Amino acid sequence: ARDHTRMREAGVTFLEEPRHEPYGSVVVFQDLYGNRWDLLQPATA
């Protein structure tokens, strides 16, 4: 969540809102060249 907020404030284009999966949280963002990347935060045990 911290990185998502910092990146959004820096102007990163997120293609969706963060979502929760069994393995952790994930959000998809786009780089300057249109490539899509997943930002992951592993679930805590």
C-alpha distance matrix in Angstrom:
0.0 3.8 5.5 5.1 6.2 8.6 9.9 10.5 12.3 14.2 15.5 14.0 15.2 12.9 15.4 13.6 10.8 8.3 10.7 11.4 14.2 16.4 15.2 11.4 8.6 9.6 9.7 12.9 13.6 17.0 18.5 21.5 23.9 22.5 21.2 18.4 15.7 13.2 9.9 9.7 8.2 11.5 12.3 13.6 17.4
3.8 0.0 3.8 5.5 5.3 6.3 8.6 10.0 10.8 12.5 14.6 13.7 15.7 14.3 17.3 16.2 13.7 11.6 14.3 15.1 17.7 19.7 18.1 14.4 12.0 12.6 12.4 14.9 14.8 17.8 18.6 21.2 24.0 23.2 22.0 19.7 16.9 15.0 11.4 11.7 10.2 13.5 14.8 15.5 19.3
5.5 3.8 0.0 3.8 5.4 5.1 5.9 8.4 9.8 10.4 12.4 10.9 13.2 12.1 15.3 14.8 13.2 11.3 14.3 15.4 17.6 19.8 17.8 14.4 11.8 11.4 10.7 12.5 11.9 14.6 15.0 17.7 20.4 19.8 18.6 16.4 13.6 12.2 8.7 9.9 9.6 13.2 15.4 16.7 20.4
5.1 5.5 3.8 0.0 3.8 5.6 5.2 6.0 8.5 9.8 10.7 9.0 10.5 8.8 12.0 11.3 9.6 8.3 11.7 13.7 16.2 19.0 17.5 14.0 10.7 9.8 8.1 10.0 9.5 12.6 13.8 16.6 19.2 18.1 17.2 14.7 12.5 11.0 8.0 9.9 10.2 14.0 15.8 17.7 21.4
6.2 5.3 5.4 3.8 0.0 3.8 5.5 5.2 6.2 8.6 10.1 9.7 11.6 10.7 14.0 13.3 11.2 10.6 14.1 16.1 19.1 21.8 20.6 17.0 13.7 13.2 11.4 13.3 12.3 15.0 16.0 18.2 21.2 20.3 19.9 17.8 15.9 14.7 11.9 13.5 13.3 17.0 18.4 19.8 23.6
8.6 6.3 5.1 5.6 3.8 0.0 3.8 5.5 5.2 6.3 9.0 9.0 12.0 12.0 15.7 15.7 14.3 13.6 17.2 19.0 21.6 24.2 22.5 19.0 16.0 15.2 13.4 14.6 12.9 14.9 15.0 16.8 20.1 19.9 19.5 18.0 16.0 15.4 12.5 14.5 14.5 18.2 20.1 21.4 25.1
9.9 8.6 5.9 5.2 5.5 3.8 0.0 3.8 5.4 5.0 6.5 5.5 8.6 9.0 12.8 13.5 13.0 12.7 16.3 18.6 20.9 23.7 21.9 18.7 15.5 13.9 11.5 11.8 9.6 11.2 11.3 13.2 16.4 16.1 15.8 14.4 12.8 12.8 10.5 13.3 14.3 18.1 20.4 22.2 26.0
10.5 10.0 8.4 6.0 5.2 5.5 3.8 0.0 3.8 5.3 5.2 5.1 7.0 7.4 11.1 11.7 11.0 11.7 15.5 18.3 21.0 24.2 22.9 19.6 16.1 14.4 11.4 11.8 9.6 11.3 12.2 13.8 17.0 16.2 16.5 15.0 14.0 14.0 12.2 15.0 16.0 19.8 21.7 23.7 27.4
12.3 10.8 9.8 8.5 6.2 5.2 5.4 3.8 0.0 3.8 5.4 7.4 10.0 11.1 14.7 15.3 14.4 15.1 18.8 21.4 24.3 27.3 26.0 22.5 19.1 17.8 15.1 15.6 13.2 14.4 14.7 15.6 19.2 18.8 19.5 18.4 17.4 17.6 15.4 18.1 18.6 22.4 24.2 25.8 29.5
14.2 12.5 10.4 9.8 8.6 6.3 5.0 5.3 3.8 0.0 3.8 5.9 9.4 11.4 15.1 16.4 16.2 16.8 20.5 23.1 25.6 28.5 26.8 23.6 20.4 18.6 15.8 15.6 12.6 13.0 12.3 12.8 16.5 16.8 17.5 17.0 16.2 17.0 15.2 18.2 19.3 23.1 25.3 27.0 30.8
15.5 14.6 12.4 10.7 10.1 9.0 6.5 5.2 5.4 3.8 0.0 3.8 6.3 9.1 12.5 14.4 14.8 16.1 19.8 22.8 25.2 28.5 27.0 24.0 20.5 18.3 15.0 14.1 10.8 10.7 10.5 10.7 14.3 14.2 15.5 15.1 15.1 16.3 15.2 18.6 20.2 24.0 26.2 28.3 32.0
14.0 13.7 10.9 9.0 9.7 9.0 5.5 5.1 7.4 5.9 3.8 0.0 3.8 6.3 9.7 11.8 12.7 13.7 17.2 20.2 22.2 25.4 23.8 21.1 17.7 15.1 11.8 10.5 7.1 7.2 7.5 8.8 12.0 11.5 12.2 11.5 11.3 12.6 11.8 15.4 17.4 21.1 23.5 25.9 29.6
15.2 15.7 13.2 10.5 11.6 12.0 8.6 7.0 10.0 9.4 6.3 3.8 0.0 3.8 6.4 9.2 10.9 12.7 15.9 19.3 21.2 24.7 23.5 20.9 17.5 14.5 10.8 8.9 5.7 5.6 7.4 8.9 11.4 9.7 10.9 9.8 10.6 12.1 12.2 15.8 18.2 21.7 23.9 26.6 30.2
12.9 14.3 12.1 8.8 10.7 12.0 9.0 7.4 11.1 11.4 9.1 6.3 3.8 0.0 3.8 5.6 7.3 9.1 12.2 15.6 17.5 21.1 20.2 17.7 14.1 11.2 7.4 5.9 4.1 6.3 9.3 11.8 13.6 11.3 11.5 9.2 9.4 9.8 10.0 13.2 15.5 18.9 20.8 23.7 27.2
15.4 17.3 15.3 12.0 14.0 15.7 12.8 11.1 14.7 15.1 12.5 9.7 6.4 3.8 0.0 3.8 7.2 9.5 11.7 15.3 16.8 20.5 20.0 18.0 14.6 11.4 7.8 5.7 5.4 7.0 10.7 13.2 14.1 11.0 11.2 8.6 9.8 10.1 11.4 14.2 16.9 19.8 21.5 24.7 27.9
13.6 16.2 14.8 11.3 13.3 15.7 13.5 11.7 15.3 16.4 14.4 11.8 9.2 5.6 3.8 0.0 3.8 6.5 8.4 12.1 14.1 17.9 17.9 15.7 12.2 9.6 6.4 6.2 7.6 10.3 13.9 16.7 17.7 14.7 14.4 11.3 11.5 10.6 11.3 13.3 15.3 18.1 19.2 22.4 25.5
10.8 13.7 13.2 9.6 11.2 14.3 13.0 11.0 14.4 16.2 14.8 12.7 10.9 7.3 7.2 3.8 0.0 3.8 6.3 10.0 12.8 16.5 16.7 14.0 10.3 8.7 6.2 8.0 9.6 12.9 16.2 19.0 20.6 17.8 17.3 14.1 13.4 11.7 11.3 12.6 13.8 16.6 17.2 20.1 23.3
8.3 11.6 11.3 8.3 10.6 13.6 12.7 11.7 15.1 16.8 16.1 13.7 12.7 9.1 9.5 6.5 3.8 0.0 3.8 7.0 9.8 13.4 13.3 10.3 6.6 5.6 4.5 7.8 10.1 13.8 16.7 20.0 21.5 19.0 17.8 14.3 12.7 10.1 9.0 9.4 10.1 12.8 13.4 16.3 19.5
10.7 14.3 14.3 11.7 14.1 17.2 16.3 15.5 18.8 20.5 19.8 17.2 15.9 12.2 11.7 8.4 6.3 3.8 0.0 3.8 6.6 10.2 10.9 8.5 5.6 5.5 6.4 9.5 12.7 16.3 19.4 22.8 23.9 21.1 19.6 15.9 14.3 11.2 10.7 9.9 10.4 12.0 11.9 15.1 17.9
11.4 15.1 15.4 13.7 16.1 19.0 18.6 18.3 21.4 23.1 22.8 20.2 19.3 15.6 15.3 12.1 10.0 7.0 3.8 0.0 3.8 6.9 8.1 5.9 4.4 6.5 9.0 12.3 15.6 19.2 22.1 25.7 26.7 24.0 22.1 18.3 16.3 12.7 11.9 9.9 9.4 9.9 8.9 12.0 14.5
14.2 17.7 17.6 16.2 19.1 21.6 20.9 21.0 24.3 25.6 25.2 22.2 21.2 17.5 16.8 14.1 12.8 9.8 6.6 3.8 0.0 3.8 5.4 5.2 5.9 7.3 10.5 13.2 16.8 20.2 22.9 26.6 27.2 24.5 22.2 18.4 16.3 12.7 12.6 10.1 10.0 9.4 8.4 11.9 13.6
16.4 19.7 19.8 19.0 21.8 24.2 23.7 24.2 27.3 28.5 28.5 25.4 24.7 21.1 20.5 17.9 16.5 13.4 10.2 6.9 3.8 0.0 3.8 5.6 8.2 10.4 13.9 16.5 20.1 23.4 25.9 29.7 30.1 27.6 25.0 21.4 19.0 15.3 15.0 11.9 11.1 9.1 7.3 10.3 11.0
15.2 18.1 17.8 17.5 20.6 22.5 21.9 22.9 26.0 26.8 27.0 23.8 23.5 20.2 20.0 17.9 16.7 13.3 10.9 8.1 5.4 3.8 0.0 3.8 7.2 9.1 12.8 15.3 18.6 21.8 23.9 27.7 28.1 26.0 23.1 19.6 16.8 13.2 12.6 9.1 8.4 5.9 5.4 8.8 10.0
11.4 14.4 14.4 14.0 17.0 19.0 18.7 19.6 22.5 23.6 24.0 21.1 20.9 17.7 18.0 15.7 14.0 10.3 8.5 5.9 5.2 5.6 3.8 0.0 3.8 6.7 10.4 13.5 16.5 19.9 22.0 25.8 26.7 24.7 22.1 18.6 15.6 11.8 10.4 7.0 5.5 4.3 3.9 7.6 10.2
8.6 12.0 11.8 10.7 13.7 16.0 15.5 16.1 19.1 20.4 20.5 17.7 17.5 14.1 14.6 12.2 10.3 6.6 5.6 4.4 5.9 8.2 7.2 3.8 0.0 3.8 7.1 10.5 13.4 17.1 19.4 23.1 24.2 22.1 19.9 16.3 13.6 9.9 8.2 5.8 5.1 6.5 7.0 10.3 13.3
9.6 12.6 11.4 9.8 13.2 15.2 13.9 14.4 17.8 18.6 18.3 15.1 14.5 11.2 11.4 9.6 8.7 5.6 5.5 6.5 7.3 10.4 9.1 6.7 3.8 0.0 3.8 6.9 10.0 13.5 16.0 19.7 20.7 18.4 16.2 12.5 10.0 6.4 5.6 4.6 6.5 8.6 10.2 13.6 16.7
9.7 12.4 10.7 8.1 11.4 13.4 11.5 11.4 15.1 15.8 15.0 11.8 10.8 7.4 7.8 6.4 6.2 4.5 6.4 9.0 10.5 13.9 12.8 10.4 7.1 3.8 0.0 3.8 6.6 10.3 13.1 16.7 17.8 15.4 13.8 10.2 8.3 5.7 5.4 6.9 9.2 12.0 13.8 17.0 20.2
12.9 14.9 12.5 10.0 13.3 14.6 11.8 11.8 15.6 15.6 14.1 10.5 8.9 5.9 5.7 6.2 8.0 7.8 9.5 12.3 13.2 16.5 15.3 13.5 10.5 6.9 3.8 0.0 3.8 7.0 10.1 13.7 14.4 11.8 10.1 6.5 5.5 4.6 6.2 8.9 12.0 14.8 16.9 20.3 23.4
13.6 14.8 11.9 9.5 12.3 12.9 9.6 9.6 13.2 12.6 10.8 7.1 5.7 4.1 5.4 7.6 9.6 10.1 12.7 15.6 16.8 20.1 18.6 16.5 13.4 10.0 6.6 3.8 0.0 3.8 6.8 10.1 11.4 9.2 8.3 5.7 5.4 6.5 7.4 11.0 14.0 17.2 19.6 22.7 26.0
17.0 17.8 14.6 12.6 15.0 14.9 11.2 11.3 14.4 13.0 10.7 7.2 5.6 6.3 7.0 10.3 12.9 13.8 16.3 19.2 20.2 23.4 21.8 19.9 17.1 13.5 10.3 7.0 3.8 0.0 3.8 6.8 7.7 5.6 5.5 4.5 6.1 8.9 10.5 14.1 17.3 20.4 23.1 26.1 29.4
18.5 18.6 15.0 13.8 16.0 15.0 11.3 12.2 14.7 12.3 10.5 7.5 7.4 9.3 10.7 13.9 16.2 16.7 19.4 22.1 22.9 25.9 23.9 22.0 19.4 16.0 13.1 10.1 6.8 3.8 0.0 3.8 5.4 5.4 5.4 6.6 7.5 10.8 11.9 15.6 18.7 21.8 24.8 27.7 30.9
21.5 21.2 17.7 16.6 18.2 16.8 13.2 13.8 15.6 12.8 10.7 8.8 8.9 11.8 13.2 16.7 19.0 20.0 22.8 25.7 26.6 29.7 27.7 25.8 23.1 19.7 16.7 13.7 10.1 6.8 3.8 0.0 3.8 5.7 7.5 9.7 11.2 14.6 15.6 19.3 22.3 25.5 28.6 31.3 34.6
23.9 24.0 20.4 19.2 21.2 20.1 16.4 17.0 19.2 16.5 14.3 12.0 11.4 13.6 14.1 17.7 20.6 21.5 23.9 26.7 27.2 30.1 28.1 26.7 24.2 20.7 17.8 14.4 11.4 7.7 5.4 3.8 0.0 3.8 5.7 9.0 11.3 15.0 16.8 20.4 23.7 26.5 29.7 32.6 35.7
22.5 23.2 19.8 18.1 20.3 19.9 16.1 16.2 18.8 16.8 14.2 11.5 9.7 11.3 11.0 14.7 17.8 19.0 21.1 24.0 24.5 27.6 26.0 24.7 22.1 18.4 15.4 11.8 9.2 5.6 5.4 5.7 3.8 0.0 3.8 6.4 9.5 13.0 15.3 18.8 22.3 25.0 27.9 31.1 34.1
21.2 22.0 18.6 17.2 19.9 19.5 15.8 16.5 19.5 17.5 15.5 12.2 10.9 11.5 11.2 14.4 17.3 17.8 19.6 22.1 22.2 25.0 23.1 22.1 19.9 16.2 13.8 10.1 8.3 5.5 5.4 7.5 5.7 3.8 0.0 3.8 6.6 10.3 12.9 16.1 19.7 22.2 25.2 28.4 31.3
18.4 19.7 16.4 14.7 17.8 18.0 14.4 15.0 18.4 17.0 15.1 11.5 9.8 9.2 8.6 11.3 14.1 14.3 15.9 18.3 18.4 21.4 19.6 18.6 16.3 12.5 10.2 6.5 5.7 4.5 6.6 9.7 9.0 6.4 3.8 0.0 3.8 7.0 9.9 13.0 16.7 19.1 21.9 25.2 28.1
15.7 16.9 13.6 12.5 15.9 16.0 12.8 14.0 17.4 16.2 15.1 11.3 10.6 9.4 9.8 11.5 13.4 12.7 14.3 16.3 16.3 19.0 16.8 15.6 13.6 10.0 8.3 5.5 5.4 6.1 7.5 11.2 11.3 9.5 6.6 3.8 0.0 3.8 6.5 9.5 13.2 15.6 18.6 21.8 24.8
13.2 15.0 12.2 11.0 14.7 15.4 12.8 14.0 17.6 17.0 16.3 12.6 12.1 9.8 10.1 10.6 11.7 10.1 11.2 12.7 12.7 15.3 13.2 11.8 9.9 6.4 5.7 4.6 6.5 8.9 10.8 14.6 15.0 13.0 10.3 7.0 3.8 0.0 3.8 6.1 9.8 12.1 15.0 18.2 21.1
9.9 11.4 8.7 8.0 11.9 12.5 10.5 12.2 15.4 15.2 15.2 11.8 12.2 10.0 11.4 11.3 11.3 9.0 10.7 11.9 12.6 15.0 12.6 10.4 8.2 5.6 5.4 6.2 7.4 10.5 11.9 15.6 16.8 15.3 12.9 9.9 6.5 3.8 0.0 3.8 7.0 10.0 13.0 15.9 19.1
9.7 11.7 9.9 9.9 13.5 14.5 13.3 15.0 18.1 18.2 18.6 15.4 15.8 13.2 14.2 13.3 12.6 9.4 9.9 9.9 10.1 11.9 9.1 7.0 5.8 4.6 6.9 8.9 11.0 14.1 15.6 19.3 20.4 18.8 16.1 13.0 9.5 6.1 3.8 0.0 3.8 6.3 9.3 12.3 15.4
8.2 10.2 9.6 10.2 13.3 14.5 14.3 16.0 18.6 19.3 20.2 17.4 18.2 15.5 16.9 15.3 13.8 10.1 10.4 9.4 10.0 11.1 8.4 5.5 5.1 6.5 9.2 12.0 14.0 17.3 18.7 22.3 23.7 22.3 19.7 16.7 13.2 9.8 7.0 3.8 0.0 3.8 6.5 8.9 12.3
11.5 13.5 13.2 14.0 17.0 18.2 18.1 19.8 22.4 23.1 24.0 21.1 21.7 18.9 19.8 18.1 16.6 12.8 12.0 9.9 9.4 9.1 5.9 4.3 6.5 8.6 12.0 14.8 17.2 20.4 21.8 25.5 26.5 25.0 22.2 19.1 15.6 12.1 10.0 6.3 3.8 0.0 3.8 6.4 9.2
12.3 14.8 15.4 15.8 18.4 20.1 20.4 21.7 24.2 25.3 26.2 23.5 23.9 20.8 21.5 19.2 17.2 13.4 11.9 8.9 8.4 7.3 5.4 3.9 7.0 10.2 13.8 16.9 19.6 23.1 24.8 28.6 29.7 27.9 25.2 21.9 18.6 15.0 13.0 9.3 6.5 3.8 0.0 3.8 6.5
13.6 15.5 16.7 17.7 19.8 21.4 22.2 23.7 25.8 27.0 28.3 25.9 26.6 23.7 24.7 22.4 20.1 16.3 15.1 12.0 11.9 10.3 8.8 7.6 10.3 13.6 17.0 20.3 22.7 26.1 27.7 31.3 32.6 31.1 28.4 25.2 21.8 18.2 15.9 12.3 8.9 6.4 3.8 0.0 3.8
17.4 19.3 20.4 21.4 23.6 25.1 26.0 27.4 29.5 30.8 32.0 29.6 30.2 27.2 27.9 25.5 23.3 19.5 17.9 14.5 13.6 11.0 10.0 10.2 13.3 16.7 20.2 23.4 26.0 29.4 30.9 34.6 35.7 34.1 31.3 28.1 24.8 21.1 19.1 15.4 12.3 9.2 6.5 3.8 0.0
